[in-house]
Amino acid sequence: MARNDVGRITERFGWAAALAALMALPAAAQTHKVEAAPQNVVRAVGVYEWTGDLAKPTASRLIPVSLFIDGKLQDAAVYMARPVPFSLLTGNLYELQKSGVPQGTLELAYARHLVANQNAATTFDDGWFGYGKFAAPAPPKRNSNLRASTVPIRLDGSNEEDDDKPHFSNRSAVPGTGGAAIPRPGSAPANSPADDPDRPTMKKGGSADSASETVPGDDADRPTLRKRGSDKKDKPRGDEGSVEKVGSGLDDPNRPTIHRGKPTGNMTEEDIPKLLGLPAEKQLHQIVAVSDATDRPTHDFAREWEGPDERGEVLAKLQTEARAQLAAYGTAHPGAIPSTATSKPEPAHRPATAASRRTPAKRAAPTSEPSAPITLLDEDLRGFELSYNGTPTFVYTAHTDGVGSARKDVTLVAQMNPKGDPEYAIKSVTDEGHLDQTPRMHLVDAVDAEASNRASLLFELKAQNTRQFALYRVIGARAEQIFTTGTTQ
């Protein structure tokens, strides 16, 4: 039905008739797009912690964080714990990633549920943990040593440039005929191999000559491998060896197996020592671990610096903001940050003289020097591109000098606007005495927790005696906490 026909129906009978006419159109005239079935994603995220060397850690553990299943983020430490959580089943394979780039694999050997003991010397040992064996990534394949020949090859096998090289046939042989070469005039005929009566020959089985001749090495009593049933003559004699189909070795549950080392599934705490407590910051190492039911392309979320000066410029801007946040925190919490202002000491007391007794001395006002900037230690600045062609995102962490409550930790998450100025999504400052109110934010890494090619920032939130892990999605200089685990103590 043409558009004009619909117009005429509308003018004569009204819109109701026109709508009925459109619904009566044949199916071929109607088009609609069939959406593809949504992808079923099952993806677990954890944090692998270890001390010592990654290849041979002195102690290690896997902390389950999130499980993306049925389109939702679940707590991986409790999801389907029957009794072991689904994410910590023996044999689960995790890929250790650095900003999305694989760094090796971790195959789980066993899982343990630890219960916090009030009288224990160590803390942060509460909940489910996994333990496995690390395997380094396979080395890249070496390129083949084969190189293309620089000598041109002709179809007849001859080579005009070098007549001294051996050939499969003489030039006088007609290409493609398979005939023997005819000696050139004036050349001595080469001795034919047929002139040697003792040379071994190859005969096609079943020929008339082979029935009367004996092939060297033919022993009637030697064992042979034969395909049974192909020929009646090929039935093995009583003293002949033969290969027969036997039952599979898998039928025997007690069969011996060959392994290089101990299988991961049979490893115990003696083979993989458990990491207990919370070691010192410089001794504890963390990396993101991802387990996915589907192999997916690698997505590198790390952002390279555009030039040698960009890092310095960004660092200077974030340092200024960090010091401003620390100063504001000191104002809100008096005594939290020690004063950096220094005053010039007064001179030592001098004995009074006659002149000084007659004229009262003018007391000089103390002169104060400009306040020195707050010292920032263990600064860490990391850049990410959390999505394809996304806005650059920078995470800055540092702390001040001091022990206990005198130490202050600052964390900033910023995105650059078109003018090149940072817009802050997260500003966090805390100290040892306020961890239960404002936990210390420690960046683990960027991770794609939903297999959506968009990464979130994974932070460890450490309180006084407990800690959690949280995922933050940063868009438009705003941070949204999309997931947080239960607390472990």
N, C-alpha and C positions, 0 to 999 in steps of 0.2 A: 504494500500500500504506500503510495507516494505521499509526500508532505502536503501537496495540494488537495488530495482526497481527504486527508484529515481535516484540513481547513474547511472544506465544503460541508463535511459532516458536522463540524462545530457550529458553523453558521446556521445550519438548518435544524439540528436536533439538540444542540447544546453540548456542554462539556461532558456530561455523563455518557452520552452516546459515543463521543470521541474516545473516551477512556476505555469503553467496552470494545471499541474497534481495535484499539492498540493491543489490548490483552488477547484479542483473537488472532493476532499475527502468528504465522507459522514459527515453529521453533528455530528454523534456520535464519529467520530475519532478526532474532533476538540474540544478543551476545552478552556473555558475562564471563568474568575471569575467575577461574577456580584457584583458590589460594592453596599453596603447598602445605602439606601437613607440618605442624610445628615440630621442630627437632627435639627429640627426647634427650636432654642433657643430664648426665649424672657426673658430678664433679666435686671432689673433696679437696679441701685446702687445710694444710696444717703448717706448723712451725717446727722445723728440725733443729734441735739444740745439741751442741757437743762441746767437749773440751779436748785440747790437743790438736792433732792433725786430722783433717777431714777424711783422708784415706784410711787412717788407723786411729780413730778417736780413743781416748782413754775412757770416756763415758759418753753416753748419748741417750736421746729420747725424742720421740715425736709427739707433739702436743696437737691433738685434733682441734680444728677451729670451726670450719663451716662445711656444710654439705648441701650443694645445690641439686635438688631433685624435685620433680613435678612442678618446676617453675618457681620454687621457693627456696630460701636459705634456711637450713635447719642447723641445730647445734650438733656438730659431728661427734661430740663426746657422749651424747645420750641417745642419738637416733638409732632405733632398732638394737638396743643393747640386750641381746638374748643369748647369753649374758654379755658377750663382747659386742661393742658397738660395730655397726656395719663398716665404718671407715677404718677399723683397726683389725679386721680379720687377717689371719695368717695368710701370706701369699699376696696381699695387696701390694701393688707396685706404685710407688710415688716417684715423681720426677722432681728433683731439686732444681729450682730456678733462681736466676738472678735477673730481676726485672723482665721476666718472661723467657729468658734464654736458658736452655738446659745446661746443668752443671754436673749431672750424674743421676743415678737412680738409687732408690732405697726400697728394698724388698723386706716387708715386715715378717719377722720370725715369731714374735709373741707379743702379747699385751698384758698389762697389769693394772689393777684398780687399787690405788693407794689411798689410805685413809689417814688424815692428819692426826698426829698424836700431840696432845698439848704439852707433853713433857719431852718431845723430841728436840734434839739439838738443831735440826734443820727445819726449814719452813718451805712452803710452796710445793709440798708433796701431797696433793689431794686431787683425786679424780683419776680418769683413765689416761694412760700413756701407752704408746707403741714403741717397739724396739725392733730394729732391723739392721740389715747389712748394706753398707754403701758400696756402690760399684761406679767406678769412673766412666765417663763417656767413652765410647769406642773411638779409637784414633781414626782420622780421615783416611780414606783409601788413597794409596799412592798411585800416581799416574803410571801408565804402562811405559816400559822402556822401549817398546817397539817404535820405530821411526819410519817414515815413508822413504822409499828408495829414490835416490836422485837419478838413477839410470833409467832411461825410457825403455819400456818393454814393448816389443812388437808381437802381433798376434801369431806369427809363424815361429816365435821363439828365438829368432836371430837377433843379433846385436851388431849394428854396423860399426860402432865405435871400438869394439874389442873383439878381434877374431880369435884370440887365444883362450877365451873363456870356454869351459865345457858346456855343451848343449845336449838336450835330450835327443835331438835328431839333427842330421846333417842338413845343410841348406838345400841339398838336392832333393830332399824328401818333399812330397807335395803336401802342403798344410791341410790338415783335416782328414787325410786319407788313412792315417795310421800305418802307412807302408814303411818298409825299411829304407834307409838311406842308400843311395847309389853312390859308390865312390867316384870322386872326380877323376877325370882322365889324367894319367900320369902319377897318380898317388897309389901307394902300396896299400893293398887291402888289409884292413885290421883283422887280427885273429879273432874269429868268432868264439863266443863262449861255448858254443856247441862242440868245439874241438876237444874239450876236456871231458873225458868219459866219467870222471869221478865227481863232477860237480852235482850238487842237489838240484832237483827239478821240481816244479810245481805242476801237478796234474789236476784237471777238473774231475771231480768225482763222478763216477758213472760212465766215463769214456771207455772205449774199447781197449785202448792201450793200457789203461790203469788196471784192468782185470788181470793182465799177465805180468805187469811189472810190480816190483816191490819198492815201496817208498821207504827211503832210509829212515830208520828210527821207528818203523811200524812194528810194534810188539803186540801180538794177539792177546797177551795176558795183562797189558797195562790197564789201569783204571781210566775210565773216560767219563765225561759229563755229557749226558744225552738228554734230549727233550723227549720225554716218553709220550707214546701215542702217535708220533708223527709218522713212523714207519714200522712195520712189523719186524723188519730186519734189525731195527735199532733196540730191540728188547735186550736189556743187560743179561749177560750170562751169569752163572752162579758165582764166578770168581771175579766179576767186574764190579768196580765201584760205581755208585750212582747217587744222584741227589734226589731225594724224595720230599714231598711236602709234609712238614711236621706241624704239630700244634704250636701256637704262638707262645713265646716266653712269658707273655702277660698272663697266661693261664695259671702260672704258679705264683701265689702270693708271697712265698718265701724265697723267690729267686734272688740271687745276688745282683746288685746294680753297681754300675761304675760311675763315680762322681769325682770331680776334681775338688777336693776338699769336702767339708761337711755340708750337706744340704741345708739351705737356709731354714727350711721348715723344721729341722731337727735341732736348731741351735737353742741354747738356754742362756741363762744369766751369766754363766761362766764364759761363754763365747762372746756375748754382747753385754758388757757391763752397763748397768743402769746408772743414769745420771740422777743424783739426788740433790735436793736443796737448790739454792740459787748461788752459783759461784760468783766470784768478783767479775765486774764488768769487762775487764781486759782479758779474762780467761774464758768467758762464755761467748760462744759464736752461735749465730742464728741465721737460718736461710728458709725461704718459703718452699714448701713441698706441695705438689699438686698431683692428684690421682684422677684420671679421666678414663671413662670407658671407651673413648674414641681417640684415635691419633689425630691431632690437629696441627696445622702449620704453626711454626714458631712466630711469635709476635714480640719484638723487642720494644719495651716501653721506656727504656733509658733514652735520655736526650743528650746528644753530643753538643758540646759548646761550639758556637758558631765562629769564634775567633779567640785568640790568646787573651784578649782584654775583656771578653764578656763575663767570664767567671769573676774576675776582680770587681767589675762594676756591680754585678748582682750581689756579691758578697758584701760590698761596702754598704749597699742600701739595706740589706737585711741586718747587718751588724748595728746600724743606726737605730733601726726599729727594735732590735733586741735590747739594746741598752735603755731605750725609752721605756720599754715594758718592764724591765728590771727596776728602773727608778720609780715607776708608778707603783710597782708591787711593794717597794720599800716604803713609800708614803702610806699605802693602805695597811701595811704591817710594820709598825714602828720597830726599829731595831732588827728588822729582817736582813737588811743589807748594811754592812758597816760603812761608815762615812769614809770617803776617800779624800776629803779635804784635810790638808795639813796646815798648821799654823806655825809661824816662826817662833822658836823658843826665846823666852826672855833671858837677858844676860844674868849671870850669877850676881849675888848680892855683894856690893862693894862697901868697904868701910866708909863712914861719913867723914867728910873733911870740913874745915872751917867755912869754906865757900859754900859747901852744900848745906851747912846748917843755916847760913844767912839767907840763901836763896832757895826756896823750895823747888825741888826738881820736878819738871814736867814729865808725867808718865806717858810714854809713847803708846799709842793704840796698837794692839796686835795686828799684824798684817797677815792676811790669809792668801795662800797661793790658789790659783785656779784649780777646780776639782779635776782630778785625773779621771780618765775614762775607766769604766768598769772593765776589768779583765775578763775575757771570754776564753775558756779552755775547752779542749777537745771539740773544736768546731767541726761540723759535718754539713756540707751543702751538696744536695743531690738534685738533679734535674730529671723530669719525666715528661713524656708525651703520652698522656693517659688514653688517648684515642687517636685514630688516624687524622693527621693534620690538626690535632687539637691544640689548645692554648698551652704554652709552656708552663709547667707547674714545678715549683721549687720548694724543697723541704729543708729547713735549717734547724739544727739542734746544737746547743752548747750549754755550758754551766760555768758558774763562777768558782772562784777559789774558796776553800773552806771545807770543814768536816761537819757532818750532822746538819743542824738547822742553819749553819752559816753558809752552806752550799745551796745555790739556787739553780734550777734547771729551766731553760727556756726552749720552746718549740714554736716555730713559725711555718705556716704553709701559705704560699703566695702564688698568685698567677699574674703575669704581666699584661697590662692593658696596652692598647695600640700606641700610647705615648712612651712606653717603656718603663712605666712606674709600677711598682708592685701593689697589688690589691690582695689583702690578707683574708684568707678563709679560716685560718686557725691561729690564735695567739694564746699560748699557754705558758704560765710561769708558776712554779711551786717550789716548796722547800720540804725538808725532811719532816718538819712539824705539822705540815698541812697536806700530807699525801692522802689521807682519808677523805679530805674535802676536794682536793684537786690532784688526781693521780699524775704521776710522771709519764709523759708521752714519749715512747721510744719507737722510732720508725723501724719496722722490720723490712718491708719492701713494698713495691707495687705488684699487684697480682690480679689476674682476671679470674674472679671467683665464679662467674656465671657463664664462661665460654662465650662471651658476647663481643670479644675484641675491644672491650673497654675495661681498663684496669681501675681498681680501687686501691687506696692506701691502707696497708695493714699496720696498725699500731699496737704495741704492747702498753697497757695501762697498768702501771704498778702503784699500788697503795702501800700502806705500812706493812701489812702482813699478807696481803692478797694481791692477785693480779688477774687481768682479763685481756682478751684480744678483741679488737674492734676493727671493722671495715668502714672506711669513709669514702664516699663518692664526692668528688670535687668538680663542680660545674659552675661556670660563671662566678668564680671567686667566692663560692659558697660551699661549705662542707656539710654533707648530710651523713650521719651515722646510720648505715643501712643494716648493720649486724653487729652484735656483741655476744661474746661467749659468757658462760657462767663464771663465777669467781673460783679460783683455786687458792688454797692457803697452805 
